[in-house]
Amino acid sequence: MKKVLVLGGGFAGLEASIYLRKQNIEVTLVSDRDYFYIYPTSIWIPTGEVKRSDISVPLADLAKKHGFDLVVDAVTSFEAKDKRVTLASGKVLDEFEYIVVAMGQDKIQLKGMENTLSICGKPQEAEELKVRLDALMEKGSGKIAMGFGGNPKDSSAVRGGPAFEVLFNVHTMLKKKGLRDKFELTFFAPMEKPGQKMGEKALVMMDKMFGMTNINKKVGSKIREFQADGVAFEDGTKLESDLIMFISAGTGHSVIESSGLPLSDAKFVVTNEYNEIEGFEGIYAIGDSASLMGPKWRAKQGHVAEVMAKNIAYNIFHHMQGVKSKQSYIEHLNILCVMDTGDGAAFVYRDDNGGKMIPLPIIGHWMKKGWGWYCRNSKLGKIPRIPGM
């Protein structure tokens, strides 16, 4: 049999492929895109600081550098018990001893979602956000609403940070162009305290940032529907807007839902701390596809996905050798990010001891830009990997 089949070419799937190859294990990576997209740096596409090509790395180049086989095709069916994967082309993959599920997640669909664009959706949506923002700036004024939603069945599946980042970056861009006073910016979310998992101190600082930037807030009311001209809430109010950027919370991938794997209430794959799946030897789930264990403040983030990827490379290698040695991701659970504002950033960190948000004026923006450069070039093997990054 062939060795390892990795499903998904995002942070988790790519990292797993790279580290499995470091163990000289035969790997085939299946991705529905022919490029690796660096989502954390897509926040600058709407404001024109980067283009999609700047933050996309051809998977063919990565496959050549690291020595894994690449199949660019979409997975349409996964029969876990038989380790059988069917692709959109009709090709069937059923000769692999190990399978790593790293297909990400789907988004919860709310009424009227077609009236929104997401920075965490398809890359084309980030480009469309730029087009729409440019049109509003050409007009000279407008109302812009940006926010995110929650998943009541799994609080870890929320992407809040990018919403804050795009909003603050748009504020900074409008300010530089002398148009800020012509635009009404509003942040919205259905929960009472959006961003609470960052900790109480971070929430206080976020409120200060909203006040300093004159950004309105609409929080604590569930979204009823998105309309062409705004957001309607269940409390009967409506947030009028010429442009809505909304990041919906995640839910389990539709293909995985019918795979036969054990799923959580939110339809993510249930694993143990080693990303193994009970009753399915040789199958692992990592990244956004996996139900994340841990405290209530836990969050699905790229660095956690990469820890899982490195761990399963280690665990698969030792399983092949018959050695009972495994690595867990639990001790690496934390929230860690540099939240960019366009003219600076804030360092955000959360663990069991609490959370903190440290302002990084000016230098923080360039730190995040530097991380994007590092991510691209380290994965291509052009510069050394920094331990822990």
C-alpha positions as semicolon CSV with decimal commas, in nm:
position;residue;x (nm);y (nm);z (nm)
1;M;0,000;0,000;0,000
2;K;0,097;0,362;-0,045
3;K;0,179;0,549;0,272
4;V;0,002;0,876;0,360
5;L;-0,279;1,062;0,186
6;V;-0,331;1,420;0,306
7;L;-0,666;1,581;0,227
8;G;-0,639;1,960;0,219
9;G;-0,374;2,214;0,119
10;G;-0,417;2,475;0,393
11;F;-0,198;2,539;0,696
12;A;-0,267;2,196;0,851
13;G;-0,245;1,984;0,536
14;L;0,063;2,152;0,394
15;E;0,250;2,143;0,725
16;A;0,164;1,775;0,769
17;S;0,296;1,698;0,420
18;I;0,619;1,888;0,483
19;Y;0,689;1,718;0,817
20;L;0,593;1,371;0,696
21;R;0,845;1,416;0,415
22;K;1,108;1,514;0,672
23;Q;1,058;1,160;0,804
24;N;1,109;1,026;0,448
25;I;0,749;0,905;0,437
26;E;0,573;0,884;0,100
27;V;0,303;1,151;0,084
28;T;0,028;1,250;-0,159
29;L;-0,146;1,583;-0,098
30;V;-0,492;1,649;-0,245
31;S;-0,609;2,011;-0,269
32;D;-0,896;2,177;-0,452
33;R;-0,669;2,478;-0,512
34;D;-0,335;2,478;-0,686
35;Y;-0,192;2,727;-0,436
36;F;-0,142;2,772;-0,062
37;Y;-0,322;3,088;0,050
38;I;-0,181;3,280;0,347
39;Y;-0,513;3,384;0,498
40;P;-0,377;3,596;0,788
41;T;-0,226;3,841;0,538
42;S;-0,534;3,863;0,316
43;I;-0,650;4,148;0,542
44;W;-0,448;4,386;0,322
45;I;-0,610;4,291;-0,008
46;P;-0,918;4,515;0,043
47;T;-0,696;4,815;0,119
48;G;-0,464;4,747;-0,174
49;E;-0,146;4,681;0,023
50;V;-0,110;4,332;-0,127
51;K;-0,252;4,138;-0,419
52;R;-0,375;3,780;-0,410
53;S;-0,063;3,668;-0,598
54;D;0,156;3,818;-0,322
55;I;0,006;3,586;-0,058
56;S;-0,044;3,274;-0,269
57;V;0,228;3,010;-0,300
58;P;0,200;2,758;-0,588
59;L;0,157;2,410;-0,441
60;A;0,356;2,270;-0,733
61;D;0,659;2,468;-0,612
62;L;0,608;2,340;-0,256
63;A;0,564;1,982;-0,379
64;K;0,884;2,004;-0,580
65;K;1,078;2,152;-0,287
66;H;0,959;1,899;-0,025
67;G;0,908;1,593;-0,243
68;F;0,541;1,512;-0,194
69;D;0,304;1,415;-0,475
70;L;0,032;1,668;-0,558
71;V;-0,320;1,609;-0,686
72;V;-0,521;1,925;-0,762
73;D;-0,881;1,809;-0,739
74;A;-1,178;1,840;-0,503
75;V;-1,278;1,561;-0,265
76;T;-1,643;1,471;-0,322
77;S;-1,668;1,161;-0,104
78;F;-1,476;1,000;0,181
79;E;-1,567;0,654;0,304
80;A;-1,363;0,634;0,621
81;K;-1,410;0,265;0,705
82;D;-1,277;0,166;0,364
83;K;-1,021;0,448;0,347
84;R;-1,171;0,533;0,011
85;V;-1,162;0,887;-0,131
86;T;-1,344;0,991;-0,448
87;L;-1,246;1,310;-0,633
88;A;-1,449;1,543;-0,854
89;S;-1,267;1,406;-1,159
90;G;-1,401;1,059;-1,076
91;K;-1,061;0,934;-0,963
92;V;-1,069;0,700;-0,662
93;L;-0,789;0,687;-0,405
94;D;-0,808;0,372;-0,193
95;E;-0,452;0,243;-0,162
96;F;-0,326;0,446;0,133
97;E;-0,230;0,307;0,471
98;Y;-0,279;0,642;0,648
99;I;-0,514;0,931;0,579
100;V;-0,487;1,281;0,727
101;V;-0,810;1,482;0,715
102;A;-0,723;1,853;0,689
103;M;-1,005;1,983;0,471
104;G;-1,094;2,282;0,686
105;Q;-1,452;2,369;0,762
106;D;-1,770;2,499;0,603
107;K;-1,938;2,823;0,708
108;I;-2,273;2,854;0,885
109;Q;-2,518;2,996;0,633
110;L;-2,749;3,278;0,742
111;K;-3,034;3,428;0,543
112;G;-2,914;3,680;0,285
113;M;-2,545;3,581;0,302
114;E;-2,521;3,662;-0,070
115;N;-2,534;4,028;0,035
116;T;-2,207;3,995;0,227
117;L;-1,840;3,939;0,151
118;S;-1,592;3,763;0,379
119;I;-1,220;3,807;0,431
120;C;-1,210;3,442;0,544
121;G;-1,403;3,300;0,249
122;K;-1,293;3,241;-0,106
123;P;-0,991;3,456;-0,203
124;Q;-1,202;3,620;-0,473
125;E;-1,419;3,774;-0,199
126;A;-1,121;3,969;-0,063
127;E;-1,062;4,107;-0,412
128;E;-1,428;4,200;-0,447
129;L;-1,408;4,384;-0,114
130;K;-1,135;4,601;-0,266
131;V;-1,349;4,672;-0,574
132;R;-1,644;4,771;-0,356
133;L;-1,431;4,987;-0,125
134;D;-1,271;5,163;-0,423
135;A;-1,616;5,237;-0,562
136;L;-1,730;5,387;-0,232
137;M;-1,418;5,602;-0,209
138;E;-1,475;5,720;-0,564
139;K;-1,829;5,814;-0,457
140;G;-1,678;6,000;-0,164
141;S;-1,886;5,869;0,126
142;G;-2,063;5,563;0,258
143;K;-2,165;5,334;0,541
144;I;-1,955;5,022;0,605
145;A;-2,046;4,739;0,843
146;M;-1,802;4,466;0,940
147;G;-1,848;4,182;1,186
148;F;-1,853;3,813;1,264
149;G;-2,091;3,546;1,384
150;G;-2,080;3,268;1,639
151;N;-2,150;2,896;1,657
152;P;-2,350;2,816;1,974
153;K;-2,240;2,453;1,947
154;D;-1,866;2,528;1,931
155;S;-1,716;2,858;2,045
156;S;-1,373;2,763;1,904
157;A;-1,501;2,787;1,545
158;V;-1,527;3,168;1,546
159;R;-1,299;3,389;1,335
160;G;-1,313;3,728;1,505
161;G;-0,964;3,869;1,471
162;P;-0,966;3,927;1,093
163;A;-1,291;4,126;1,120
164;F;-1,127;4,366;1,367
165;E;-0,815;4,385;1,150
166;V;-0,993;4,468;0,825
167;L;-1,210;4,724;1,002
168;F;-0,912;4,905;1,158
169;N;-0,717;4,885;0,831
170;V;-1,007;5,043;0,642
171;H;-1,023;5,317;0,908
172;T;-0,650;5,384;0,863
173;M;-0,676;5,387;0,483
174;L;-0,968;5,633;0,483
175;K;-0,786;5,853;0,733
176;K;-0,476;5,866;0,511
177;K;-0,690;5,960;0,212
178;G;-0,864;6,237;0,407
179;L;-1,202;6,062;0,375
180;R;-1,256;5,922;0,723
181;D;-1,510;6,184;0,826
182;K;-1,719;6,098;0,518
183;F;-1,764;5,734;0,620
184;E;-1,959;5,565;0,896
185;L;-1,785;5,249;1,020
186;T;-1,970;5,001;1,239
187;F;-1,863;4,675;1,398
188;F;-2,136;4,419;1,466
189;A;-2,164;4,076;1,628
190;P;-2,450;3,877;1,789
191;M;-2,273;3,806;2,118
192;E;-2,270;4,046;2,414
193;K;-1,892;4,054;2,445
194;P;-1,730;3,971;2,109
195;G;-1,364;3,888;2,154
196;Q;-1,419;3,782;2,516
197;K;-1,194;3,479;2,478
198;M;-0,899;3,722;2,453
199;G;-0,961;3,814;2,817
200;E;-1,122;4,104;3,005
201;K;-0,818;4,333;2,974
202;A;-0,821;4,290;2,599
203;L;-1,192;4,375;2,587
204;V;-1,129;4,701;2,770
205;M;-0,853;4,792;2,527
206;M;-1,071;4,702;2,226
207;D;-1,340;4,940;2,352
208;K;-1,077;5,213;2,382
209;M;-0,966;5,146;2,025
210;F;-1,325;5,173;1,898
211;G;-1,360;5,503;2,080
212;M;-1,032;5,643;1,951
213;T;-1,116;5,550;1,591
214;N;-1,481;5,661;1,609
215;I;-1,607;5,315;1,510
216;N;-1,963;5,235;1,614
217;K;-2,066;4,904;1,776
218;K;-2,381;4,696;1,742
219;V;-2,350;4,387;1,960
220;G;-2,569;4,157;2,167
221;S;-2,850;4,093;1,920
222;K;-2,881;3,794;1,688
223;I;-2,872;3,854;1,315
224;R;-3,208;3,792;1,145
225;E;-3,091;3,842;0,789
226;F;-2,857;4,031;0,561
227;Q;-3,018;4,262;0,311
228;A;-2,881;4,450;0,012
229;D;-2,874;4,772;0,215
230;G;-2,791;4,650;0,564
231;V;-2,815;4,401;0,850
232;A;-3,147;4,324;1,018
233;F;-3,139;4,204;1,379
234;E;-3,385;4,004;1,585
235;D;-3,437;4,299;1,820
236;G;-3,611;4,478;1,534
237;T;-3,328;4,718;1,452
238;K;-3,146;4,752;1,123
239;L;-2,787;4,857;1,055
240;E;-2,788;5,038;0,723
241;S;-2,481;4,974;0,512
242;D;-2,347;5,018;0,160
243;L;-2,097;4,734;0,217
244;I;-2,114;4,438;0,456
245;M;-1,809;4,230;0,545
246;F;-1,913;3,930;0,754
247;I;-1,715;3,631;0,876
248;S;-1,953;3,347;0,952
249;A;-1,860;3,093;1,219
250;G;-1,742;2,751;1,111
251;T;-1,919;2,418;1,103
252;G;-1,811;2,073;0,989
253;H;-1,714;2,013;0,627
254;S;-2,002;1,865;0,427
255;V;-1,789;1,584;0,282
256;I;-1,673;1,479;0,628
257;E;-2,030;1,486;0,757
258;S;-2,112;1,179;0,546
259;S;-1,777;1,005;0,596
260;G;-1,880;0,783;0,887
261;L;-1,629;0,945;1,122
262;P;-1,746;1,038;1,475
263;L;-1,857;1,401;1,484
264;S;-1,920;1,661;1,752
265;D;-2,248;1,852;1,779
266;A;-2,091;2,115;1,552
267;K;-2,000;1,838;1,301
268;F;-1,623;1,849;1,353
269;V;-1,429;1,521;1,372
270;V;-1,387;1,396;1,727
271;T;-1,027;1,301;1,802
272;N;-0,812;1,243;2,108
273;E;-0,526;1,476;2,203
274;Y;-0,301;1,295;1,953
275;N;-0,548;1,366;1,668
276;E;-0,631;0,995;1,641
277;I;-0,990;0,885;1,583
278;E;-1,130;0,604;1,794
279;G;-1,221;0,302;1,583
280;F;-1,040;0,431;1,273
281;E;-0,678;0,325;1,293
282;G;-0,454;0,511;1,049
283;I;-0,691;0,808;1,008
284;Y;-0,616;1,143;1,170
285;A;-0,801;1,476;1,170
286;I;-0,619;1,806;1,220
287;G;-0,674;2,180;1,187
288;D;-1,022;2,319;1,138
289;S;-1,160;1,974;1,052
290;A;-1,099;1,851;1,407
291;S;-1,309;1,922;1,713
292;L;-1,073;2,119;1,934
293;M;-1,030;1,996;2,291
294;G;-0,945;2,226;2,579
295;P;-1,077;2,526;2,776
296;K;-1,373;2,745;2,679
297;W;-1,147;3,020;2,543
298;R;-0,978;2,784;2,293
299;A;-0,976;2,894;1,929
300;K;-0,901;2,732;1,596
301;Q;-0,588;2,913;1,476
302;G;-0,320;2,845;1,218
303;H;-0,041;2,789;1,470
304;V;-0,249;2,526;1,654
305;A;-0,322;2,355;1,321
306;E;0,050;2,345;1,246
307;V;0,130;2,199;1,589
308;M;-0,124;1,923;1,517
309;A;0,038;1,866;1,177
310;K;0,387;1,829;1,319
311;N;0,255;1,600;1,592
312;I;0,079;1,360;1,357
313;A;0,393;1,339;1,141
314;Y;0,576;1,231;1,456
315;N;0,294;0,998;1,563
316;I;0,258;0,832;1,222
317;F;0,633;0,778;1,194
318;H;0,648;0,609;1,534
319;H;0,336;0,406;1,462
320;M;0,509;0,273;1,151
321;Q;0,807;0,174;1,364
322;G;0,590;0,007;1,627
323;V;0,713;0,255;1,887
324;K;0,462;0,372;2,149
325;S;0,551;0,740;2,152
326;K;0,299;1,015;2,076
327;Q;0,281;1,392;2,090
328;S;-0,025;1,589;2,206
329;Y;-0,138;1,937;2,105
330;I;-0,301;2,019;2,440
331;E;0,004;2,181;2,599
332;H;0,035;2,410;2,296
333;L;-0,318;2,551;2,320
334;N;-0,319;2,929;2,337
335;I;-0,446;3,229;2,146
336;L;-0,161;3,409;1,977
337;C;-0,175;3,678;1,712
338;V;-0,055;4,019;1,604
339;M;-0,376;4,210;1,533
340;D;-0,292;4,462;1,262
341;T;-0,446;4,809;1,241
342;G;-0,276;4,942;0,928
343;D;-0,055;5,188;1,118
344;G;0,043;4,959;1,402
345;A;-0,081;4,646;1,575
346;A;-0,160;4,486;1,907
347;F;0,002;4,170;2,037
348;V;-0,271;3,938;2,167
349;Y;-0,199;3,637;2,387
350;R;-0,425;3,413;2,596
351;D;-0,363;3,099;2,797
352;D;-0,495;2,947;3,121
353;N;-0,337;3,229;3,319
354;G;-0,542;3,495;3,143
355;G;-0,513;3,724;2,842
356;K;-0,321;4,031;2,744
357;M;-0,322;4,284;2,462
358;I;-0,008;4,493;2,419
359;P;-0,012;4,794;2,180
360;L;0,263;4,791;1,918
361;P;0,247;5,130;1,741
362;I;0,403;5,137;1,392
363;I;0,641;4,843;1,448
364;G;0,352;4,598;1,495
365;H;0,231;4,653;1,139
366;W;0,575;4,572;1,001
367;M;0,610;4,273;1,232
368;K;0,299;4,120;1,076
369;K;0,420;4,209;0,727
370;G;0,748;4,039;0,815
371;W;0,566;3,728;0,934
372;G;0,387;3,703;0,598
373;W;0,722;3,719;0,417
374;Y;0,864;3,460;0,658
375;C;0,567;3,225;0,614
376;R;0,597;3,223;0,237
377;N;0,973;3,191;0,212
378;S;1,025;2,944;0,497
379;K;0,769;2,706;0,349
380;L;0,946;2,733;0,014
381;G;1,273;2,646;0,192
382;K;1,435;2,976;0,094
383;I;1,507;3,066;0,457
384;P;1,540;2,847;0,769
385;R;1,236;2,767;0,981
386;I;1,238;2,930;1,324
387;P;1,157;2,678;1,601
388;G;0,800;2,728;1,717
389;M;0,701;2,928;1,408
